[in-house]
Amino acid sequence: MEVRLNMIEQTLNKAIEIKNRLDKAREIQKNTEEKRNLCAGNTSEVATRSFKLSITNGTNIREIHISSRAAYEALDIDFRNASKVVDIIEIELDQLN
């Protein structure tokens, strides 16, 4: 009985750890999607927005302006990567059962 309770406790702790990672990954996914969506939409609205890219090299920081299309493409890659991470963690959680 004690061994079974220990196994249940270990499974529960693992599920909590996976759920915490999943919540964090979903938050990153959501934030990236919100930023990406600022780069698309009504052409006149997007045209009024400014997109800057910060490049850091140690203590040297350089900022450049980029097009909304370039910003969208970069954020879309991040969004797709975040979505893959969410999918992987969801599978890990499903396999815990």
C-alpha positions as CSV (number, residue, x, y, z in Angstrom):
1,M,0.0,0.0,0.0
2,E,2.8,2.4,0.9
3,V,4.6,1.7,-2.4
4,R,1.4,2.5,-4.3
5,L,0.9,5.7,-2.4
6,N,4.5,6.7,-3.1
7,M,4.0,6.0,-6.9
8,I,0.8,8.1,-6.9
9,E,2.6,10.9,-5.1
10,Q,5.5,10.8,-7.6
11,T,3.0,10.8,-10.5
12,L,1.1,13.7,-9.0
13,N,4.3,15.7,-8.5
14,K,5.4,15.0,-12.1
15,A,2.0,16.1,-13.4
16,I,2.3,19.3,-11.4
17,E,5.8,20.0,-12.8
18,I,4.6,19.3,-16.4
19,K,1.5,21.5,-15.9
20,N,3.7,24.4,-14.7
21,R,5.9,24.0,-17.7
22,L,2.8,23.9,-20.0
23,D,1.4,27.0,-18.4
24,K,4.7,28.9,-19.0
25,A,4.9,27.7,-22.6
26,R,1.3,28.7,-23.3
27,E,2.0,32.1,-21.8
28,I,5.0,32.6,-24.1
29,Q,2.9,31.4,-27.0
30,K,0.1,33.8,-26.2
31,N,2.5,36.8,-25.7
32,T,4.2,36.0,-29.0
33,E,0.9,35.8,-30.9
34,E,-0.2,39.1,-29.5
35,K,3.0,40.8,-30.6
36,R,2.8,39.1,-34.0
37,N,-0.8,40.3,-34.5
38,L,0.4,43.9,-34.1
39,C,2.3,43.5,-37.3
40,A,-0.7,42.5,-39.4
41,G,-4.2,43.7,-40.0
42,N,-5.5,46.9,-41.4
43,T,-2.8,48.4,-43.7
44,S,-3.3,52.0,-42.6
45,E,-3.2,51.0,-38.9
46,V,0.0,48.9,-39.3
47,A,1.6,51.7,-41.3
48,T,1.4,54.0,-38.3
49,R,3.3,51.6,-36.0
50,S,7.0,51.5,-35.6
51,F,8.9,48.3,-35.3
52,K,12.4,48.3,-33.7
53,L,14.8,45.4,-33.4
54,S,17.3,45.5,-30.6
55,I,20.6,43.7,-31.2
56,T,22.8,43.2,-28.2
57,N,26.4,42.1,-28.2
58,G,27.7,42.1,-24.6
59,T,27.1,45.7,-23.4
60,N,26.7,47.1,-26.9
61,I,23.1,47.6,-27.9
62,R,22.0,48.6,-31.4
63,E,18.5,49.3,-32.4
64,I,17.2,49.3,-36.0
65,H,13.8,49.9,-37.5
66,I,12.4,47.0,-39.5
67,S,9.3,46.6,-41.6
68,S,6.0,45.2,-40.3
69,R,6.4,42.3,-42.6
70,A,9.9,41.5,-41.3
71,A,8.7,41.8,-37.7
72,Y,5.7,39.5,-38.5
73,E,7.9,36.9,-40.1
74,A,10.3,36.8,-37.1
75,L,7.5,36.7,-34.6
76,D,5.7,34.0,-36.6
77,I,8.8,31.8,-36.4
78,D,8.9,32.3,-32.6
79,F,5.1,31.6,-32.4
80,R,5.4,28.3,-34.4
81,N,8.4,27.2,-32.2
82,A,6.3,28.1,-29.0
83,S,3.4,26.1,-30.4
84,K,5.7,23.1,-31.0
85,V,6.9,23.3,-27.4
86,V,3.3,23.4,-26.2
87,D,2.4,20.4,-28.3
88,I,5.3,18.4,-27.0
89,I,4.5,19.2,-23.3
90,E,0.8,18.3,-23.9
91,I,1.9,14.9,-25.3
92,E,4.2,14.4,-22.3
93,L,1.3,15.2,-19.9
94,D,-1.0,12.8,-21.8
95,Q,1.5,10.0,-21.6
96,L,1.8,10.4,-17.9
97,N,-1.6,8.7,-17.5
